[in-house]
């Protein structure tokens, strides 16, 4: 990826300014779709009861939720919809507790946010997209899957460790 004069790769806005806005938006949406598909593959319709999985994967209109018995990770894409908007944000959050999702039969309250990452898309050559975090680190899309699974594993581990209150 080419570095700009400020030492950062150009955002997709730089590519859109050249007239390729529709192509850039489509490429970015494909990037988000690939990430969601790898984290939460679509399930076929079946009449048989599904076995209970250790980690349930749920698709949402903007991303997906990976839910364990005690923790969750949510991945949400927020495209910039403003006139002349050029980017968007990918929010990855780890949670203690159970998250409600659109297809849930019952709503659950009480999930507590543990950590949130906000990433912005950056373009490279052709369809080479990546995500830049708030600290300036650039992540390949394939690396985002590992990050999401790592956040869930950490949240599950923290939920399994009993906390002790120390009286003052």
C-alpha positions as a Markdown table, in Angstrom:
| # | Residue | x | y | z |
|---|---|---|---|---|
| 1 | Unk | 0.0 | 0.0 | 0.0 |
| 2 | Unk | 1.3 | 3.4 | -0.9 |
| 3 | Unk | 1.9 | 5.8 | 2.0 |
| 4 | Unk | 0.5 | 9.3 | 1.7 |
| 5 | Unk | 2.5 | 12.4 | 2.6 |
| 6 | Unk | 1.3 | 12.1 | 6.2 |
| 7 | Unk | 2.6 | 8.6 | 6.6 |
| 8 | Unk | -0.8 | 6.9 | 6.4 |
| 9 | Unk | -2.4 | 5.0 | 3.6 |
| 10 | Unk | -5.3 | 6.9 | 1.9 |
| 11 | Unk | -8.8 | 6.0 | 3.0 |
| 12 | Unk | -11.3 | 4.8 | 0.5 |
| 13 | Unk | -12.4 | 8.4 | 0.2 |
| 14 | Unk | -9.3 | 9.2 | -1.8 |
| 15 | Unk | -10.2 | 6.4 | -4.3 |
| 16 | Unk | -13.9 | 7.6 | -4.4 |
| 17 | Unk | -12.8 | 11.1 | -5.2 |
| 18 | Unk | -11.4 | 9.8 | -8.5 |
| 19 | Unk | -14.9 | 8.8 | -9.6 |
| 20 | Unk | -14.9 | 5.2 | -8.6 |
| 21 | Unk | -17.4 | 5.7 | -5.7 |
| 22 | Unk | -19.8 | 2.9 | -6.7 |
| 23 | Unk | -17.0 | 0.4 | -7.3 |
| 24 | Unk | -15.3 | 1.3 | -4.0 |
| 25 | Unk | -18.5 | 1.0 | -2.0 |
| 26 | Unk | -19.2 | -2.4 | -3.6 |
| 27 | Unk | -15.7 | -3.6 | -2.9 |
| 28 | Unk | -15.9 | -2.5 | 0.7 |
| 29 | Unk | -19.3 | -4.1 | 1.2 |
| 30 | Unk | -17.8 | -7.4 | -0.2 |
| 31 | Unk | -15.0 | -7.1 | 2.3 |
| 32 | Unk | -17.5 | -6.7 | 5.2 |
| 33 | Unk | -19.7 | -9.6 | 3.8 |
| 34 | Unk | -16.6 | -11.9 | 3.6 |
| 35 | Unk | -15.8 | -11.1 | 7.2 |
| 36 | Unk | -19.3 | -11.8 | 8.4 |
| 37 | Unk | -19.6 | -15.0 | 6.3 |
| 38 | Unk | -16.4 | -16.4 | 7.9 |
| 39 | Unk | -17.5 | -15.5 | 11.4 |
| 40 | Unk | -21.2 | -16.5 | 11.1 |
| 41 | Unk | -21.8 | -18.8 | 8.1 |
| 42 | Unk | -25.4 | -18.9 | 6.8 |
| 43 | Unk | -27.3 | -21.9 | 8.0 |
| 44 | Unk | -29.6 | -23.8 | 5.8 |
| 45 | Unk | -33.2 | -24.2 | 6.6 |
| 46 | Unk | -34.0 | -27.4 | 8.4 |
| 47 | Unk | -37.0 | -28.9 | 10.3 |
| 48 | Unk | -34.7 | -30.9 | 12.6 |
| 49 | Unk | -33.7 | -29.5 | 15.8 |
| 50 | Unk | -30.2 | -28.0 | 15.8 |
| 51 | Unk | -27.7 | -29.2 | 18.3 |
| 52 | Unk | -26.7 | -26.6 | 20.8 |
| 53 | Unk | -23.3 | -25.3 | 19.9 |
| 54 | Unk | -20.7 | -23.9 | 22.4 |
| 55 | Unk | -20.7 | -20.7 | 20.4 |
| 56 | Unk | -23.8 | -19.7 | 18.5 |
| 57 | Unk | -23.4 | -17.5 | 15.5 |
| 58 | Unk | -26.2 | -15.0 | 14.6 |
| 59 | Unk | -26.4 | -12.7 | 11.7 |
| 60 | Unk | -27.7 | -9.2 | 12.1 |
| 61 | Unk | -28.6 | -6.6 | 9.6 |
| 62 | Unk | -25.3 | -4.8 | 10.1 |
| 63 | Unk | -23.0 | -7.7 | 11.0 |
| 64 | Unk | -23.1 | -10.7 | 13.4 |
| 65 | Unk | -23.0 | -11.8 | 17.0 |
| 66 | Unk | -20.9 | -14.7 | 18.3 |
| 67 | Unk | -22.5 | -15.8 | 21.6 |
| 68 | Unk | -21.2 | -18.3 | 24.1 |
| 69 | Unk | -23.0 | -19.2 | 27.4 |
| 70 | Unk | -21.3 | -16.4 | 29.3 |
| 71 | Unk | -19.9 | -13.9 | 26.7 |
| 72 | Unk | -20.3 | -12.5 | 23.2 |
| 73 | Unk | -18.6 | -10.6 | 20.4 |
| 74 | Unk | -20.6 | -8.3 | 18.1 |
| 75 | Unk | -19.3 | -7.1 | 14.7 |
| 76 | Unk | -21.2 | -4.2 | 13.2 |
| 77 | Unk | -20.6 | -2.2 | 10.0 |
| 78 | Unk | -21.7 | 1.4 | 9.9 |
| 79 | Unk | -21.2 | 2.8 | 6.3 |
| 80 | Unk | -21.0 | 6.5 | 6.0 |
| 81 | Unk | -24.3 | 7.5 | 4.4 |
| 82 | Unk | -23.8 | 11.3 | 4.3 |
| 83 | Unk | -23.7 | 13.1 | 1.0 |
| 84 | Unk | -20.0 | 12.9 | -0.1 |
| 85 | Unk | -19.4 | 10.4 | 2.7 |
| 86 | Unk | -16.4 | 8.3 | 2.0 |
| 87 | Unk | -15.8 | 5.8 | 4.7 |
| 88 | Unk | -17.5 | 3.9 | 7.5 |
| 89 | Unk | -16.6 | 2.2 | 10.7 |
| 90 | Unk | -16.4 | -1.4 | 11.7 |
| 91 | Unk | -17.2 | -1.8 | 15.4 |
| 92 | Unk | -16.0 | -5.0 | 17.2 |
| 93 | Unk | -17.1 | -5.3 | 20.8 |
| 94 | Unk | -16.7 | -8.0 | 23.4 |
| 95 | Unk | -19.4 | -8.4 | 26.0 |
| 96 | Unk | -20.0 | -10.3 | 29.3 |
| 97 | Unk | -23.4 | -11.8 | 29.3 |
| 98 | Unk | -26.0 | -12.5 | 26.6 |
| 99 | Unk | -26.8 | -10.1 | 23.8 |
| 100 | Unk | -30.2 | -9.9 | 22.3 |
| 101 | Unk | -30.3 | -10.4 | 18.5 |
| 102 | Unk | -33.0 | -9.7 | 15.9 |
| 103 | Unk | -34.2 | -13.3 | 15.7 |
| 104 | Unk | -34.3 | -14.0 | 19.4 |
| 105 | Unk | -37.6 | -15.3 | 20.8 |
| 106 | Unk | -36.9 | -13.5 | 24.1 |
| 107 | Unk | -35.0 | -10.3 | 24.9 |
| 108 | Unk | -32.2 | -10.5 | 27.4 |
| 109 | Unk | -30.8 | -7.6 | 29.4 |
| 110 | Unk | -27.6 | -7.2 | 31.2 |
| 111 | Unk | -24.8 | -7.6 | 28.8 |
| 112 | Unk | -21.8 | -5.5 | 29.9 |
| 113 | Unk | -19.4 | -4.0 | 27.4 |
| 114 | Unk | -15.8 | -5.2 | 28.0 |
| 115 | Unk | -13.9 | -3.8 | 25.1 |
| 116 | Unk | -14.6 | -2.1 | 21.8 |
| 117 | Unk | -12.5 | -1.7 | 18.7 |
| 118 | Unk | -13.4 | 0.9 | 16.0 |
| 119 | Unk | -11.7 | 0.3 | 12.7 |
| 120 | Unk | -11.8 | 2.3 | 9.5 |
| 121 | Unk | -11.3 | 0.9 | 6.0 |
| 122 | Unk | -8.3 | 1.7 | 3.9 |
| 123 | Unk | -7.7 | 0.9 | 0.3 |
| 124 | Unk | -4.7 | -0.3 | -1.4 |
| 125 | Unk | -4.0 | -1.6 | -4.9 |
| 126 | Unk | -7.1 | -3.0 | -6.6 |
| 127 | Unk | -9.3 | -4.9 | -4.2 |
| 128 | Unk | -6.7 | -5.0 | -1.4 |
| 129 | Unk | -8.6 | -3.6 | 1.5 |
| 130 | Unk | -7.6 | -3.4 | 5.1 |
| 131 | Unk | -8.7 | -2.1 | 8.4 |
| 132 | Unk | -6.9 | 0.6 | 10.5 |
| 133 | Unk | -7.5 | 0.6 | 14.3 |
| 134 | Unk | -7.4 | 3.7 | 16.6 |
| 135 | Unk | -3.7 | 3.1 | 17.3 |
| 136 | Unk | -2.8 | 3.2 | 13.6 |
| 137 | Unk | -2.2 | -0.6 | 13.1 |
| 138 | Unk | -3.3 | -1.9 | 9.8 |
| 139 | Unk | -5.1 | -5.3 | 9.8 |
| 140 | Unk | -5.9 | -7.6 | 6.9 |
| 141 | Unk | -9.5 | -8.9 | 6.7 |
| 142 | Unk | -8.3 | -12.4 | 7.4 |
| 143 | Unk | -6.7 | -11.1 | 10.6 |
| 144 | Unk | -10.0 | -9.6 | 11.8 |
| 145 | Unk | -11.5 | -13.1 | 12.1 |
| 146 | Unk | -8.6 | -14.1 | 14.5 |
| 147 | Unk | -9.1 | -10.8 | 16.5 |
| 148 | Unk | -12.8 | -11.5 | 16.9 |
| 149 | Unk | -12.3 | -15.1 | 18.0 |
| 150 | Unk | -9.5 | -14.0 | 20.3 |
| 151 | Unk | -11.8 | -11.3 | 22.0 |
| 152 | Unk | -14.4 | -14.0 | 22.5 |
| 153 | Unk | -12.0 | -16.4 | 24.0 |
| 154 | Unk | -10.6 | -13.7 | 26.4 |
| 155 | Unk | -14.2 | -12.7 | 27.4 |
| 156 | Unk | -15.1 | -16.4 | 28.0 |
| 157 | Unk | -12.0 | -16.9 | 30.1 |
| 158 | Unk | -12.6 | -13.7 | 32.2 |
| 159 | Unk | -16.2 | -14.8 | 32.7 |
| 160 | Unk | -15.0 | -18.3 | 34.0 |
| 161 | Unk | -12.6 | -16.8 | 36.5 |
| 162 | Unk | -14.5 | -16.0 | 39.7 |
| 163 | Unk | -14.1 | -12.4 | 41.0 |
| 164 | Unk | -13.5 | -11.8 | 44.6 |
| 165 | Unk | -14.5 | -8.6 | 46.4 |
| 166 | Unk | -12.0 | -7.3 | 48.8 |
| 167 | Unk | -13.5 | -5.6 | 51.8 |
| 168 | Unk | -11.8 | -2.3 | 52.7 |
